[in-house]
Amino acid sequence: MKNRAFTLAIAAILVSVTSPAAFGAQTEKMDSYLAKGALLTKWPKERMPISVYISPGNSVPGFKDSFKQDAKISFAQWEAASQGKIHFAFADDPNTAMIRLNWTNDRTKLTPRQDEIPAGEARCIVTEVGIDSCVITVLTVAPMPGEKFNDNMLHWVLLHEIGHALGLTHSTEAGDIMFINFSDAALIRPPMLSTRDKTTLEKLYSDAVKLDFSQKGIFDEAAKLKGVSVTHDVENDTAVDAVDAHNFDKAIAIYEKLMVERPNMKLYRDNYIGTLNKAGNEAIDNQQYDTGCGYLEKAYRFEPGDVATEANLGRANLYRADHIAQNGQYAESEPYYKRALEVLPKQRADWIAQAANNYAYALMQLSRRDDARRVAATYWTEIHQTYPTPE
Ligand SMILES: [Zn+2]
């Protein structure tokens, strides 16, 4: 799977849960299967109720109206099992819903893990404070052509995927909803959560289970595990594809919309800044200075203090100024040298030195000797570091 976050740090991960390998799960005790030493996550208390959007499946082959009711019952079963810790609220707006349930008859839409044949999947964005949002996709047809399929089985899949969307991993016991496979028995009667399913949910949502993402590298570790990818939902995927295709304006427009809808998503903010920086750098490398500086100034205004943006914006202005100065337009180059020196972070002493040096040179050409000396003196440390004078 493609890496879909291209920021410097992993800001959020999408945990796509369809196999036990995804978490390296170990069972703890007989009465529950809360994974030990795995990436534990859950919905924060403050996010209750969890808004749920159930897509109309009417246009999907195999979909029956009863599926919608099965879905509502499935959410209610987990809510009841949570002893008041989890609340769902059905919502009409897919864009703001925290859980989106989609239907498909297209088996290729699901990602198989190892030898499994998936009947559904839950993809969640997990941040340092817990689960942010999930997209559940459920097949409206049998996982394999010609296999038996009925409402009971669909109900089982719904319960299982909602379990994942609540942060549950797989159980190793066949009687549990969170067991990795369903048997023919699932066809016979409507599925029920097992005692272990309920106990595990209760444990996960008890105050005793704290999410400790401060542990160094936990996101990196999780991302390395099979079945876990650094990715996001459809809109973000579209934006990342647009960036890959160098269609930066499209990606920028998508992120600007997403950030209005969900202002707390760090992933969007990070990818937005990342996109503006990429767009800016590429334009500068193509000598489109106006365009490049425009993108980078936007990133700079959006998140002042971001060192990478400061460096890129400084470099952009430095190159722009050099380009103008090389044509002998020394006076015209001045505002860009000034801007470069204003924004370059101290970490880029080399670029500061280059900007100061070339600015001073331009001032000399303009017979502004005192100004040139002042610039050289101000940035003497950087200049000296970068262009050591022979002893
Ligand atoms: Zn599963």
Residues whose N, C-alpha, C, O or C-beta is under 5 A from the ligand:
A	BS01	ZN	V17 T18 S19
